[in-house]
Amino acid sequence: MTALLVDSHCHLDMLDLAFWDGRMEGALESAREQGVGHMLCVCIDMENYPNVLDVAAAHDNIYASVGVHPNVTEGKEPSVDELVELAGNENVIAIGETGLDYFRSEGDLEWQRDRFRCHIAAAKKTGKPLIIHSRESTEDILKILREESADQVGGVMHCFVDDWDIAKQAMDLNFNISLSGIVTFKNATTVKDVAKKMPEDRLMVETDSPYLAPVPFRGKMNQPAYVRYVAEHIAELRDVPYEKIAESTTRNFFELFKHAVPAGE
């Protein structure tokens, strides 16, 4: 593999490209300069899925997912069969992001749980791993993953913010843990603890750009290049060389997302 680092979760289609004079290639050049060789551009709704796919199709080192984010309340609600069909595209390596979010939604949220189960079913049919979004919904996330035997395909708990006990439960269900720029925040003691304790072969890194820029860019637009700051901070917390974190998280990405083929292979 040629990549030193992988941004395992970003939204390239949502970047403000004015930062690079309207050029997507500018964002990718910035990433390459920081040793970021591959990116997973994550889908959040059906209406924007074609744009996600276009980004991935235009670049050998960018992959796509297909899914509807739990916060999305308008637009097309895909069936299991529709998700399976869309996931058949060669550039799609994952289902999601999916999951539950009880922070921004109110009332009866059974529709979120139904959507989540639909995505799990599609993942099991395609054999492509799940990208899980969880916010103030951890108990139900784990419950549904168990009920639906999601461990058959596994996946990643993206932008992980829960404690070590939850991390262990997720790993027992065949899910990796991905840390974002939040781990660099001074008050993120729980996430830092997880970063220190994670088994080397289950850890991944991400930006979730354009959101959650790490220190020293907190509050600004995030971008894939900044995943290096996440990896460097984790290396510091674990008292290991940065290269060790880069190599292991890249290896973990390609071992999980088996449909991703590094450029040149």
Secondary structure, DSSP 8 states (H G I E B T S, - for coil): ---SEEEEEE-GGGS-GGGGTT-HHHHHHHHHHTTEEEEEE----TTTHHHHHHHHHT-TTEEEEE---TT--SS----HHHHHHHTTSTTEEEEEEEEEE-SS--S--HHHHHHHHHHHHHHHHHT--EEEEEES-HHHHHHHHHHTTGGGT-EEETT--S-HHHHHHHHHTTEEEEE-GGGGSTT-HHHHHHHHHS-GGGEEE---TTS---TTSTTS---GGGHHHHHHHHHHHHTS-HHHHHHHHHHHHHHH-TT---TT-
